[in-house]
Amino acid sequence: MTTTVTPERTPEPAPGTAPAGHRSSARRRRVYQWLFVAPAVLYLLAFFGFPLVRNILMSFQEYTPTTYFTGEAPFNGLDNWRAVFSNELFGDALWQTVLFTVGSLVGQFTIGLALAVFFTRRFPLSGAVRAVLLLPWLVPMVVSAVVWRRIMDEDHGVLNSFLETLGLSGGVPWLSSPSVALLSAVLVNIWIGIPFNMVILYGGLQEIPREVHEAAALDGAGPWRTFRSVTLPMLRPVVTVVLVLGFMSTVKVLDLILALTGGGPADSTQTLGTMTYQLSFLQLDFGQGAVVGNVLILISAVFAVLYLRVNRANAGRGK
């Protein structure tokens, strides 16, 4: 008589549930992921989150130099905000910040793109010329501002002497006239920012395949049509990065204006950055200085959100 032994069947997991081994490995994987992300999160909280929150709280407090000794900073509600917004200098500084930022970005990007396109054509000493054009970007901004302050001096500056040599009107009050000083600051900032735009855009142009331009030429497109319809659309991601980084570095410029004009003459070159410095470290009203700083942060945040939306829309079209 033969006895048949039926092997025991391993119970299958219920639908929608993973085996215990898989669940534990997935849990370990998530723990490892958080361990890798944790240093970056802690860094952001310590060096960005805490100062941001502290600055927001300070804008609602009566924060003075005595606070550092007594530790007392009474809550004063919206008094700091009302004082800043009722200050006539705030409106002027906001408008001059817009003019300074837009003028600098347009000038830097236009000249930087033109130079990048120019250097795509190989010629002798092109590398040496590009290296020389990088010097304004390598020199500290304060040093550049001091040098340009000497160059733009109304009486003894090289720039006015050069204009007189060409037979043009000399004696231009580049830094002493309220109607010209902001333009002078924009020109100096354009000179400083051209190398950055040129280098990034030149790298983007190098990534565009030559076959695309050759195909456009075979289709009868001229240089300008090829640039407008082929080069610029393919360069759009690089252009976006250049403009965003340029905006972030320009809207908060402080050292250039302080060394070049000091915010004058007659507050004609005051920006939100210099106003924050003036309120916090000259008038020692840290609460009002924090308000202007928060406005700068808000402007940067709005610009960043717009950039992310545009970038997401472009990515959606690409798909």
Secondary structure in CASP SS format (residue, H / E / C, confidence):
PFRMAT SS
TARGET T0000
AUTHOR 0000-0000-0000
METHOD secondary structure of the structure
MODEL  1
M C 1.00
T C 1.00
T C 1.00
T C 1.00
V C 1.00
T C 1.00
P C 1.00
E C 1.00
R C 1.00
T C 1.00
P C 1.00
E C 1.00
P C 1.00
A C 1.00
P C 1.00
G C 1.00
T C 1.00
A C 1.00
P C 1.00
A H 1.00
G H 1.00
H H 1.00
R H 1.00
S H 1.00
S H 1.00
A H 1.00
R H 1.00
R H 1.00
R H 1.00
R H 1.00
V H 1.00
Y H 1.00
Q H 1.00
W H 1.00
L H 1.00
F H 1.00
V H 1.00
A H 1.00
P H 1.00
A H 1.00
V H 1.00
L H 1.00
Y H 1.00
L H 1.00
L H 1.00
A H 1.00
F H 1.00
F H 1.00
G H 1.00
F H 1.00
P H 1.00
L H 1.00
V H 1.00
R H 1.00
N H 1.00
I H 1.00
L H 1.00
M H 1.00
S C 1.00
F C 1.00
Q E 1.00
E C 1.00
Y C 1.00
T C 1.00
P C 1.00
T C 1.00
T H 1.00
Y H 1.00
F H 1.00
T H 1.00
G C 1.00
E C 1.00
A C 1.00
P C 1.00
F E 1.00
N C 1.00
G C 1.00
L C 1.00
D H 1.00
N H 1.00
W H 1.00
R H 1.00
A H 1.00
V H 1.00
F H 1.00
S C 1.00
N C 1.00
E H 1.00
L H 1.00
F H 1.00
G H 1.00
D H 1.00
A H 1.00
L H 1.00
W H 1.00
Q H 1.00
T H 1.00
V H 1.00
L H 1.00
F H 1.00
T H 1.00
V H 1.00
G H 1.00
S H 1.00
L H 1.00
V H 1.00
G H 1.00
Q H 1.00
F H 1.00
T H 1.00
I H 1.00
G H 1.00
L H 1.00
A H 1.00
L H 1.00
A H 1.00
V H 1.00
F H 1.00
F H 1.00
T C 1.00
R C 1.00
R C 1.00
F C 1.00
P C 1.00
L C 1.00
S H 1.00
G H 1.00
A H 1.00
V H 1.00
R H 1.00
A H 1.00
V H 1.00
L H 1.00
L C 1.00
L H 1.00
P H 1.00
W H 1.00
L H 1.00
V C 1.00
P C 1.00
M H 1.00
V H 1.00
V H 1.00
S H 1.00
A H 1.00
V H 1.00
V H 1.00
W H 1.00
R H 1.00
R H 1.00
I H 1.00
M C 1.00
D C 1.00
E C 1.00
D C 1.00
H C 1.00
G C 1.00
V H 1.00
L H 1.00
N H 1.00
S H 1.00
F H 1.00
L H 1.00
E H 1.00
T H 1.00
L C 1.00
G C 1.00
L C 1.00
S C 1.00
G C 1.00
G C 1.00
V C 1.00
P C 1.00
W C 1.00
L C 1.00
S C 1.00
S C 1.00
P C 1.00
S C 1.00
V C 1.00
A H 1.00
L H 1.00
L H 1.00
S H 1.00
A H 1.00
V H 1.00
L H 1.00
V H 1.00
N H 1.00
I H 1.00
W H 1.00
I H 1.00
G H 1.00
I H 1.00
P H 1.00
F H 1.00
N H 1.00
M H 1.00
V H 1.00
I H 1.00
L H 1.00
Y H 1.00
G H 1.00
G H 1.00
L H 1.00
Q H 1.00
E C 1.00
I C 1.00
P C 1.00
R H 1.00
E H 1.00
V H 1.00
H H 1.00
E H 1.00
A H 1.00
A H 1.00
A H 1.00
L H 1.00
D C 1.00
G C 1.00
A C 1.00
G C 1.00
P H 1.00
W H 1.00
R H 1.00
T H 1.00
F H 1.00
R H 1.00
S H 1.00
V H 1.00
T H 1.00
L H 1.00
P H 1.00
M H 1.00
L H 1.00
R H 1.00
P H 1.00
V H 1.00
V H 1.00
T H 1.00
V H 1.00
V H 1.00
L H 1.00
V H 1.00
L H 1.00
G H 1.00
F H 1.00
M H 1.00
S H 1.00
T H 1.00
V C 1.00
K C 1.00
V C 1.00
L C 1.00
D H 1.00
L H 1.00
I H 1.00
L H 1.00
A H 1.00
L H 1.00
T C 1.00
G C 1.00
G C 1.00
G C 1.00
P C 1.00
A C 1.00
D C 1.00
S C 1.00
T C 1.00
Q C 1.00
T C 1.00
L H 1.00
G H 1.00
T H 1.00
M H 1.00
T H 1.00
Y H 1.00
Q H 1.00
L H 1.00
S H 1.00
F H 1.00
L H 1.00
Q C 1.00
L C 1.00
D C 1.00
F H 1.00
G H 1.00
Q H 1.00
G H 1.00
A H 1.00
V H 1.00
V H 1.00
G H 1.00
N H 1.00
V H 1.00
L H 1.00
I H 1.00
L H 1.00
I H 1.00
S H 1.00
A H 1.00
V H 1.00
F H 1.00
A H 1.00
V H 1.00
L H 1.00
Y H 1.00
L H 1.00
R H 1.00
V H 1.00
N H 1.00
R H 1.00
A H 1.00
N H 1.00
A H 1.00
G H 1.00
R H 1.00
G H 1.00
K C 1.00
END
